[in-house]
Amino acid sequence: MSVLSNIVISARVRRSPYFAATQRYGCKAYSVYNHMYMPLYYQSPEADYWNLVNGVTLWDVAVERQVEIVGPDAARFVQLLSPRDLSSCAVGQCKYLMMTDEKGGILNDPLLLKLAEDRYWLSLADSDVLFWAKGVAYFGNYDVEVFEPDVSPLQLQGPLAAMVGEALFGSALNDLKYFRFGEFELAGMPLIVSRTGWSGERGYEIYLQNSDDGDRLWETIMEAGSPHGIAPATPSAIRRIEGGLLSYGADMNLDNNPYEMNLGRLVDLEQEADFIGKAALKRIKEEGIRQRLVGLTVEGGPAVVPSLERAAITLDDRPAGRITSAVYSPSLEQTIALALVPVEHVTEGSVLTVQTDAVPLEATVSPLPFISKKTV
C-alpha cells in the first residue's frame, strides 16, 4: 500500500458521517472508496494491527455503501444478481455473495442483509453496483425500487468487541449468531447490528440509519469502549491477508470468476432460479480454470513489501502469475501475499520467483488462511 503525505479534500468526494471524528482521533491517511474518503491508519498500520488483534477497535467503514432493493419482486431480483442460492435466506440473516456479469466476471462481493421478505441491503465493496442494479431492474421490468439509503456502518472488531458490545447493547447482543443481525437502539438511535466484519477477529457491524447522528454514535461507542482500551483503527490489510480475506479491486475484479477465487461454493448451478452469468459459469466450470488464487510466503522483511505490488511471478523464467496483495505479518514475522498463479503451480510447497525492480525473491505456495479466523 503506497501512502502519499497529503490529502486534498474535494467537494466531489463524499465525507462519511464519522469523518470529523476520524480527524479528531488522528487519522493520518485516507484513500477514496465508493466515492468517499476512507481512513487508512491512525498510529501506523502495524500499531493499528496490534490494537485490533490484542484488544478492540472502531472503524469508520461508511464507504461500505448500501444498495437497498425493496418491492414485490425484491427476492426474485436479488437472486438474479447473484449465483448463490438465496432461497433459504431468512429475515435477519446475512449472506456473503458474488455478483457476476453475463460472462461470469465478478462485479462485486457484497454482504447481503435480508431485512424483510421484500426488502434487502447489499453492503458493497468498491464498485458502482447501484447503477448496475438500477439498469438491470429497469430493463428487466422488475417491480422494485433500487436506491442508496442513508445508512453508514461502523465496525467494532477485536477479541474484546463482545465486551464493548455488551456494554452498549446488553446481553442480547451475545445471542446474535454469526452472520445474523438484529435491530437495536442506542441513546435514542435506531441501529442494525450484524455479527460480521472484515478482520478475521470477533466483531460486529453497526449500521447507522441517520447520518446526522454520526458523531454522537462514534463518541458513544468510544466512551463505552474506554474501560477496554478501545482504539480507532481501519480495515487492516495485514489481518485480512493473514485471514485470507479478499479485497475487490485488488485480488479480484471483472476479469476474474468465483472459481479462480476458490469461491465456487458461492455458485449454485443446479438451482431452479436463473441468475446473470449462469450459462457462462456453467461453461467455465466444465472447461476448468487456468489460474487460481493462492497464498505465498515471500523471502525478505518489511522493506520488500512495496516492491511486491502487482509484481510478476515466474518459474524457470516463464510467466507464472502475479501478486495481488502483499504485507509483512508481525505475528508470523514473515512477508505474505495473495497471488493468482496458473493451476499447474498451485500445489502447496511449490517454489516460485517474484520479479521485483531490485532482486528476484523466492516465494512458496502456502495454505490459506495464513492465520485462522477468530470470529467466535
Secondary structure as a PSIPRED ss2 file (coil, helix, strand):
# PSIPRED VFORMAT (PSIPRED V4.0)

   1 M C   1.000  0.000  0.000
   2 S C   1.000  0.000  0.000
   3 V C   1.000  0.000  0.000
   4 L C   1.000  0.000  0.000
   5 S C   1.000  0.000  0.000
   6 N C   1.000  0.000  0.000
   7 I C   1.000  0.000  0.000
   8 V C   1.000  0.000  0.000
   9 I C   1.000  0.000  0.000
  10 S C   1.000  0.000  0.000
  11 A C   1.000  0.000  0.000
  12 R C   1.000  0.000  0.000
  13 V C   1.000  0.000  0.000
  14 R E   0.000  0.000  1.000
  15 R C   1.000  0.000  0.000
  16 S C   1.000  0.000  0.000
  17 P C   1.000  0.000  0.000
  18 Y C   1.000  0.000  0.000
  19 F H   0.000  1.000  0.000
  20 A H   0.000  1.000  0.000
  21 A H   0.000  1.000  0.000
  22 T H   0.000  1.000  0.000
  23 Q H   0.000  1.000  0.000
  24 R H   0.000  1.000  0.000
  25 Y C   1.000  0.000  0.000
  26 G C   1.000  0.000  0.000
  27 C C   1.000  0.000  0.000
  28 K C   1.000  0.000  0.000
  29 A E   0.000  0.000  1.000
  30 Y E   0.000  0.000  1.000
  31 S E   0.000  0.000  1.000
  32 V E   0.000  0.000  1.000
  33 Y E   0.000  0.000  1.000
  34 N C   1.000  0.000  0.000
  35 H C   1.000  0.000  0.000
  36 M E   0.000  0.000  1.000
  37 Y E   0.000  0.000  1.000
  38 M E   0.000  0.000  1.000
  39 P E   0.000  0.000  1.000
  40 L E   0.000  0.000  1.000
  41 Y E   0.000  0.000  1.000
  42 Y C   1.000  0.000  0.000
  43 Q C   1.000  0.000  0.000
  44 S C   1.000  0.000  0.000
  45 P H   0.000  1.000  0.000
  46 E H   0.000  1.000  0.000
  47 A H   0.000  1.000  0.000
  48 D H   0.000  1.000  0.000
  49 Y H   0.000  1.000  0.000
  50 W H   0.000  1.000  0.000
  51 N H   0.000  1.000  0.000
  52 L H   0.000  1.000  0.000
  53 V H   0.000  1.000  0.000
  54 N H   0.000  1.000  0.000
  55 G C   1.000  0.000  0.000
  56 V C   1.000  0.000  0.000
  57 T E   0.000  0.000  1.000
  58 L E   0.000  0.000  1.000
  59 W E   0.000  0.000  1.000
  60 D E   0.000  0.000  1.000
  61 V C   1.000  0.000  0.000
  62 A C   1.000  0.000  0.000
  63 V C   1.000  0.000  0.000
  64 E C   1.000  0.000  0.000
  65 R C   1.000  0.000  0.000
  66 Q E   0.000  0.000  1.000
  67 V E   0.000  0.000  1.000
  68 E E   0.000  0.000  1.000
  69 I E   0.000  0.000  1.000
  70 V E   0.000  0.000  1.000
  71 G C   1.000  0.000  0.000
  72 P C   1.000  0.000  0.000
  73 D C   1.000  0.000  0.000
  74 A H   0.000  1.000  0.000
  75 A H   0.000  1.000  0.000
  76 R H   0.000  1.000  0.000
  77 F H   0.000  1.000  0.000
  78 V H   0.000  1.000  0.000
  79 Q H   0.000  1.000  0.000
  80 L H   0.000  1.000  0.000
  81 L H   0.000  1.000  0.000
  82 S C   1.000  0.000  0.000
  83 P C   1.000  0.000  0.000
  84 R C   1.000  0.000  0.000
  85 D C   1.000  0.000  0.000
  86 L C   1.000  0.000  0.000
  87 S C   1.000  0.000  0.000
  88 S C   1.000  0.000  0.000
  89 C C   1.000  0.000  0.000
  90 A C   1.000  0.000  0.000
  91 V C   1.000  0.000  0.000
  92 G C   1.000  0.000  0.000
  93 Q E   0.000  0.000  1.000
  94 C E   0.000  0.000  1.000
  95 K E   0.000  0.000  1.000
  96 Y E   0.000  0.000  1.000
  97 L C   1.000  0.000  0.000
  98 M C   1.000  0.000  0.000
  99 M E   0.000  0.000  1.000
 100 T E   0.000  0.000  1.000
 101 D C   1.000  0.000  0.000
 102 E C   1.000  0.000  0.000
 103 K C   1.000  0.000  0.000
 104 G C   1.000  0.000  0.000
 105 G C   1.000  0.000  0.000
 106 I E   0.000  0.000  1.000
 107 L E   0.000  0.000  1.000
 108 N E   0.000  0.000  1.000
 109 D C   1.000  0.000  0.000
 110 P C   1.000  0.000  0.000
 111 L E   0.000  0.000  1.000
 112 L E   0.000  0.000  1.000
 113 L E   0.000  0.000  1.000
 114 K E   0.000  0.000  1.000
 115 L E   0.000  0.000  1.000
 116 A E   0.000  0.000  1.000
 117 E C   1.000  0.000  0.000
 118 D C   1.000  0.000  0.000
 119 R E   0.000  0.000  1.000
 120 Y E   0.000  0.000  1.000
 121 W E   0.000  0.000  1.000
 122 L E   0.000  0.000  1.000
 123 S E   0.000  0.000  1.000
 124 L C   1.000  0.000  0.000
 125 A C   1.000  0.000  0.000
 126 D C   1.000  0.000  0.000
 127 S C   1.000  0.000  0.000
 128 D C   1.000  0.000  0.000
 129 V H   0.000  1.000  0.000
 130 L H   0.000  1.000  0.000
 131 F H   0.000  1.000  0.000
 132 W H   0.000  1.000  0.000
 133 A H   0.000  1.000  0.000
 134 K H   0.000  1.000  0.000
 135 G H   0.000  1.000  0.000
 136 V H   0.000  1.000  0.000
 137 A H   0.000  1.000  0.000
 138 Y H   0.000  1.000  0.000
 139 F H   0.000  1.000  0.000
 140 G C   1.000  0.000  0.000
 141 N C   1.000  0.000  0.000
 142 Y C   1.000  0.000  0.000
 143 D C   1.000  0.000  0.000
 144 V C   1.000  0.000  0.000
 145 E E   0.000  0.000  1.000
 146 V E   0.000  0.000  1.000
 147 F E   0.000  0.000  1.000
 148 E C   1.000  0.000  0.000
 149 P C   1.000  0.000  0.000
 150 D C   1.000  0.000  0.000
 151 V C   1.000  0.000  0.000
 152 S E   0.000  0.000  1.000
 153 P E   0.000  0.000  1.000
 154 L E   0.000  0.000  1.000
 155 Q E   0.000  0.000  1.000
 156 L E   0.000  0.000  1.000
 157 Q E   0.000  0.000  1.000
 158 G C   1.000  0.000  0.000
 159 P C   1.000  0.000  0.000
 160 L C   1.000  0.000  0.000
 161 A H   0.000  1.000  0.000
 162 A H   0.000  1.000  0.000
 163 M H   0.000  1.000  0.000
 164 V H   0.000  1.000  0.000
 165 G H   0.000  1.000  0.000
 166 E H   0.000  1.000  0.000
 167 A H   0.000  1.000  0.000
 168 L H   0.000  1.000  0.000
 169 F H   0.000  1.000  0.000
 170 G C   1.000  0.000  0.000
 171 S H   0.000  1.000  0.000
 172 A H   0.000  1.000  0.000
 173 L H   0.000  1.000  0.000
 174 N H   0.000  1.000  0.000
 175 D H   0.000  1.000  0.000
 176 L C   1.000  0.000  0.000
 177 K C   1.000  0.000  0.000
 178 Y C   1.000  0.000  0.000
 179 F C   1.000  0.000  0.000
 180 R E   0.000  0.000  1.000
 181 F E   0.000  0.000  1.000
 182 G E   0.000  0.000  1.000
 183 E E   0.000  0.000  1.000
 184 F E   0.000  0.000  1.000
 185 E E   0.000  0.000  1.000
 186 L E   0.000  0.000  1.000
 187 A C   1.000  0.000  0.000
 188 G C   1.000  0.000  0.000
 189 M E   0.000  0.000  1.000
 190 P E   0.000  0.000  1.000
 191 L E   0.000  0.000  1.000
 192 I E   0.000  0.000  1.000
 193 V E   0.000  0.000  1.000
 194 S E   0.000  0.000  1.000
 195 R C   1.000  0.000  0.000
 196 T C   1.000  0.000  0.000
 197 G C   1.000  0.000  0.000
 198 W C   1.000  0.000  0.000
 199 S C   1.000  0.000  0.000
 200 G C   1.000  0.000  0.000
 201 E E   0.000  0.000  1.000
 202 R C   1.000  0.000  0.000
 203 G E   0.000  0.000  1.000
 204 Y E   0.000  0.000  1.000
 205 E E   0.000  0.000  1.000
 206 I E   0.000  0.000  1.000
 207 Y E   0.000  0.000  1.000
 208 L E   0.000  0.000  1.000
 209 Q C   1.000  0.000  0.000
 210 N C   1.000  0.000  0.000
 211 S H   0.000  1.000  0.000
 212 D H   0.000  1.000  0.000
 213 D H   0.000  1.000  0.000
 214 G H   0.000  1.000  0.000
 215 D H   0.000  1.000  0.000
 216 R H   0.000  1.000  0.000
 217 L H   0.000  1.000  0.000
 218 W H   0.000  1.000  0.000
 219 E H   0.000  1.000  0.000
 220 T H   0.000  1.000  0.000
 221 I H   0.000  1.000  0.000
 222 M H   0.000  1.000  0.000
 223 E H   0.000  1.000  0.000
 224 A H   0.000  1.000  0.000
 225 G H   0.000  1.000  0.000
 226 S H   0.000  1.000  0.000
 227 P H   0.000  1.000  0.000
 228 H H   0.000  1.000  0.000
 229 G C   1.000  0.000  0.000
 230 I C   1.000  0.000  0.000
 231 A E   0.000  0.000  1.000
 232 P E   0.000  0.000  1.000
 233 A E   0.000  0.000  1.000
 234 T C   1.000  0.000  0.000
 235 P C   1.000  0.000  0.000
 236 S C   1.000  0.000  0.000
 237 A H   0.000  1.000  0.000
 238 I H   0.000  1.000  0.000
 239 R H   0.000  1.000  0.000
 240 R H   0.000  1.000  0.000
 241 I H   0.000  1.000  0.000
 242 E H   0.000  1.000  0.000
 243 G C   1.000  0.000  0.000
 244 G C   1.000  0.000  0.000
 245 L C   1.000  0.000  0.000
 246 L C   1.000  0.000  0.000
 247 S C   1.000  0.000  0.000
 248 Y E   0.000  0.000  1.000
 249 G C   1.000  0.000  0.000
 250 A C   1.000  0.000  0.000
 251 D C   1.000  0.000  0.000
 252 M E   0.000  0.000  1.000
 253 N C   1.000  0.000  0.000
 254 L C   1.000  0.000  0.000
 255 D C   1.000  0.000  0.000
 256 N C   1.000  0.000  0.000
 257 N C   1.000  0.000  0.000
 258 P C   1.000  0.000  0.000
 259 Y C   1.000  0.000  0.000
 260 E C   1.000  0.000  0.000
 261 M C   1.000  0.000  0.000
 262 N C   1.000  0.000  0.000
 263 L C   1.000  0.000  0.000
 264 G H   0.000  1.000  0.000
 265 R H   0.000  1.000  0.000
 266 L H   0.000  1.000  0.000
 267 V C   1.000  0.000  0.000
 268 D C   1.000  0.000  0.000
 269 L C   1.000  0.000  0.000
 270 E C   1.000  0.000  0.000
 271 Q C   1.000  0.000  0.000
 272 E C   1.000  0.000  0.000
 273 A C   1.000  0.000  0.000
 274 D C   1.000  0.000  0.000
 275 F C   1.000  0.000  0.000
 276 I C   1.000  0.000  0.000
 277 G C   1.000  0.000  0.000
 278 K H   0.000  1.000  0.000
 279 A H   0.000  1.000  0.000
 280 A H   0.000  1.000  0.000
 281 L H   0.000  1.000  0.000
 282 K H   0.000  1.000  0.000
 283 R H   0.000  1.000  0.000
 284 I H   0.000  1.000  0.000
 285 K H   0.000  1.000  0.000
 286 E H   0.000  1.000  0.000
 287 E H   0.000  1.000  0.000
 288 G C   1.000  0.000  0.000
 289 I C   1.000  0.000  0.000
 290 R C   1.000  0.000  0.000
 291 Q E   0.000  0.000  1.000
 292 R E   0.000  0.000  1.000
 293 L E   0.000  0.000  1.000
 294 V E   0.000  0.000  1.000
 295 G E   0.000  0.000  1.000
 296 L E   0.000  0.000  1.000
 297 T E   0.000  0.000  1.000
 298 V E   0.000  0.000  1.000
 299 E C   1.000  0.000  0.000
 300 G C   1.000  0.000  0.000
 301 G C   1.000  0.000  0.000
 302 P H   0.000  1.000  0.000
 303 A H   0.000  1.000  0.000
 304 V H   0.000  1.000  0.000
 305 V H   0.000  1.000  0.000
 306 P H   0.000  1.000  0.000
 307 S H   0.000  1.000  0.000
 308 L H   0.000  1.000  0.000
 309 E C   1.000  0.000  0.000
 310 R C   1.000  0.000  0.000
 311 A C   1.000  0.000  0.000
 312 A E   0.000  0.000  1.000
 313 I E   0.000  0.000  1.000
 314 T E   0.000  0.000  1.000
 315 L E   0.000  0.000  1.000
 316 D C   1.000  0.000  0.000
 317 D C   1.000  0.000  0.000
 318 R E   0.000  0.000  1.000
 319 P E   0.000  0.000  1.000
 320 A E   0.000  0.000  1.000
 321 G E   0.000  0.000  1.000
 322 R E   0.000  0.000  1.000
 323 I E   0.000  0.000  1.000
 324 T E   0.000  0.000  1.000
 325 S E   0.000  0.000  1.000
 326 A E   0.000  0.000  1.000
 327 V E   0.000  0.000  1.000
 328 Y E   0.000  0.000  1.000
 329 S E   0.000  0.000  1.000
 330 P C   1.000  0.000  0.000
 331 S C   1.000  0.000  0.000
 332 L C   1.000  0.000  0.000
 333 E C   1.000  0.000  0.000
 334 Q E   0.000  0.000  1.000
 335 T E   0.000  0.000  1.000
 336 I E   0.000  0.000  1.000
 337 A E   0.000  0.000  1.000
 338 L E   0.000  0.000  1.000
 339 A E   0.000  0.000  1.000
 340 L E   0.000  0.000  1.000
 341 V E   0.000  0.000  1.000
 342 P E   0.000  0.000  1.000
 343 V H   0.000  1.000  0.000
 344 E H   0.000  1.000  0.000
 345 H H   0.000  1.000  0.000
 346 V C   1.000  0.000  0.000
 347 T C   1.000  0.000  0.000
 348 E C   1.000  0.000  0.000
 349 G C   1.000  0.000  0.000
 350 S C   1.000  0.000  0.000
 351 V E   0.000  0.000  1.000
 352 L E   0.000  0.000  1.000
 353 T E   0.000  0.000  1.000
 354 V E   0.000  0.000  1.000
 355 Q E   0.000  0.000  1.000
 356 T C   1.000  0.000  0.000
 357 D C   1.000  0.000  0.000
 358 A C   1.000  0.000  0.000
 359 V C   1.000  0.000  0.000
 360 P C   1.000  0.000  0.000
 361 L E   0.000  0.000  1.000
 362 E E   0.000  0.000  1.000
 363 A E   0.000  0.000  1.000
 364 T E   0.000  0.000  1.000
 365 V E   0.000  0.000  1.000
 366 S E   0.000  0.000  1.000
 367 P C   1.000  0.000  0.000
 368 L C   1.000  0.000  0.000
 369 P C   1.000  0.000  0.000
 370 F C   1.000  0.000  0.000
 371 I C   1.000  0.000  0.000
 372 S C   1.000  0.000  0.000
 373 K C   1.000  0.000  0.000
 374 K E   0.000  0.000  1.000
 375 T C   1.000  0.000  0.000
 376 V C   1.000  0.000  0.000
